[in-house]
Amino acid sequence: MNILDRKTLITVLLLAILSYALGHFVLVNSQIDPALLLALGIVIGGVASAFASSTGNTGSDISTSVETTTLYVGNLPYRANEQVVRDLFEKKGRVFSVRLLKDKNTGKRRGFGFVEMPEPDALKAINELNESEFQQRTLKVREAKQKQESLTANDQD
C-alpha cells in the first residue's frame, strides 16, 4: 500500500468516526432527515478524499511527467524474480516497473526482461550494469528496441 492509499484510508476512517460521534451525540434528538444527513456525509467524504488525493502526488503520477526509458535486461538467472531485479536497478536510480518474461507453455522464466526508469537513471544503469556480474551471470543491459508492428494493411494484400 503506497503513501497515498494510506493517507486516503486514514482520512476516510477519521471522517467515519467523526460522523458517528456527531450523529450519536449531537444529532440524536434532531429533526433532520436521515437521507439528508447521508447525502451531506457523501459530499463531505468526496471533498475530503479529493483533497487528500491532490495534496500527495507521490504515487504513479510521477512516471507520466518524467521522460522514461525502457531497458532490455538479458542473461538474467532463471531464479531471479521481479523484486530482486528491482532491488538491483534501484541502486542506480528510480524504477517504475519490472517485467520478467515467462514461457507460455512451462511458466518458467525465459532469462530476460524489461525495466522502466527515468532517462538519466536508465543511462546510469546501462553504464554500470551492462556486462556486470549478477548471481553468477553476466548481464546484458541496453535500451529496449520498440516492438515491431505486425503486418500492415498494405502487406496483407
C-alpha positions in Angstrom: 0.0 0.0 0.0 1.6 3.3 -1.0 1.5 6.5 1.0 -1.4 8.0 -1.0 -3.6 5.0 -0.2 -2.8 5.1 3.5 -3.5 8.8 3.6 -6.8 8.4 1.9 -7.7 5.4 4.2 -6.9 7.4 7.3 -8.9 10.4 6.1 -11.9 8.2 5.4 -11.6 6.5 8.8 -11.4 9.8 10.6 -14.4 11.1 8.8 -16.4 8.0 9.7 -15.5 8.3 13.4 -16.3 12.0 13.4 -19.6 11.3 11.6 -20.6 8.6 14.1 -19.8 10.8 17.0 -21.7 13.7 15.5 -24.7 11.6 14.7 -24.7 9.7 18.0 -24.1 12.5 20.5 -25.2 15.8 18.8 -27.9 14.9 16.3 -29.7 12.2 18.2 -32.7 14.3 19.1 -32.5 16.4 15.9 -35.4 16.6 13.4 -33.0 16.4 10.4 -34.0 13.9 7.8 -31.5 10.9 7.8 -31.4 10.8 4.0 -30.2 14.5 4.0 -27.5 13.5 6.5 -26.4 10.6 4.3 -26.2 12.9 1.3 -24.2 15.5 3.2 -21.8 12.8 4.5 -21.2 11.6 1.0 -20.5 15.1 -0.3 -18.1 15.8 2.6 -16.3 12.5 2.2 -15.9 13.1 -1.6 -14.4 16.6 -1.0 -12.1 15.3 1.7 -11.0 12.4 -0.4 -10.3 14.6 -3.4 -8.3 17.0 -1.2 -6.3 14.1 0.3 -5.5 12.9 -3.3 -4.5 16.3 -4.6 -2.1 17.0 -1.7 0.1 13.9 -2.0 1.3 13.3 -5.6 3.9 10.8 -4.6 2.3 7.9 -6.5 2.3 6.8 -10.1 1.6 10.3 -11.4 5.3 11.0 -11.3 6.0 8.4 -14.0 3.8 10.3 -16.5 5.6 13.7 -16.0 9.2 12.2 -16.4 10.8 11.1 -19.6 11.2 7.3 -19.2 13.3 4.7 -20.9 12.6 1.0 -21.1 15.7 -1.1 -20.7 16.2 -4.7 -22.0 17.9 -6.8 -19.4 19.3 -10.1 -20.8 21.1 -13.1 -19.5 19.3 -13.0 -16.2 19.5 -16.0 -13.9 16.3 -18.1 -14.2 15.9 -18.0 -10.4 15.8 -14.1 -10.3 12.4 -12.6 -9.7 11.0 -9.1 -10.2 11.8 -7.9 -6.7 15.5 -9.0 -6.9 15.9 -7.2 -10.3 14.1 -4.1 -9.0 16.4 -4.0 -6.0 19.5 -4.2 -8.3 18.3 -1.4 -10.5 17.0 0.8 -7.7 20.7 1.1 -6.6 21.2 3.0 -9.8 18.0 5.2 -9.7 14.2 5.2 -9.5 12.4 2.2 -11.1 8.9 2.5 -12.4 8.3 -1.1 -13.4 10.0 -4.5 -13.9 8.7 -7.2 -16.2 10.4 -10.6 -16.5 9.1 -12.7 -19.3 8.0 -16.3 -18.8 7.5 -19.2 -21.3 3.8 -19.5 -22.1 3.9 -23.3 -22.0 6.0 -24.0 -19.0 5.6 -20.9 -16.9 9.3 -20.7 -16.3 11.3 -17.5 -16.7 13.0 -17.0 -20.0 16.1 -15.2 -18.7 15.3 -11.7 -19.8 13.0 -8.8 -19.0 12.4 -5.1 -19.1 13.0 -2.3 -16.6 11.4 1.1 -16.9 13.3 4.0 -15.4 13.7 7.8 -15.8 16.0 8.5 -18.7 19.1 9.8 -16.7 18.8 6.8 -14.3 18.5 4.4 -17.2 21.7 5.7 -18.8 23.5 5.3 -15.4 22.1 1.7 -15.1 23.3 0.8 -18.7 26.8 2.2 -18.0 27.1 0.5 -14.6 25.2 -2.8 -15.1 25.9 -3.9 -18.7 28.5 -6.7 -18.7 28.4 -6.8 -14.9 28.2 -10.0 -12.8 24.8 -10.7 -11.2 24.1 -14.1 -9.5 27.0 -15.7 -11.4 25.7 -14.4 -14.8 27.0 -11.6 -17.0 24.1 -9.2 -17.6 23.3 -7.5 -20.9 21.7 -4.2 -20.3 20.7 -1.8 -23.1 17.9 0.4 -24.3 15.0 -1.8 -25.4 14.0 -1.7 -29.1 10.5 -0.7 -29.9 8.1 -3.6 -30.7 7.9 -4.3 -34.4 4.4 -3.8 -35.7 2.8 -6.8 -37.3 1.9 -6.8 -40.9 0.4 -3.5 -42.0 -2.8 -3.4 -44.1 -0.7 -2.9 -47.3 1.4 -6.0 -46.6 -1.7 -8.2 -46.1 -2.9 -7.7 -49.7 
